[in-house]
């Protein structure tokens, strides 16, 4: 991220009104980069990132076919 939480909290309409055009353009580029990065991170899931499958939310998990605890091991 290019802008810190503090930077974003400082931005308001009055501050933007007083900024020169060149500064506004640089700010726009930084905000666009931050927005793209945030959206990419929101779209990540274990299938397209390095996150382990166990990090999926319970409602996103399918039937895993795992054994239920305390059930006997199948004899092969």
Secondary structure, DSSP 4 states (H G I P E B T S, - for coil): --S-HHHHHH--HHHHHTS-HHHHHHHHHHHHHHHHHHHHHHT--TTTSS--GGGS-GGG-----PPPTTPPPPP-
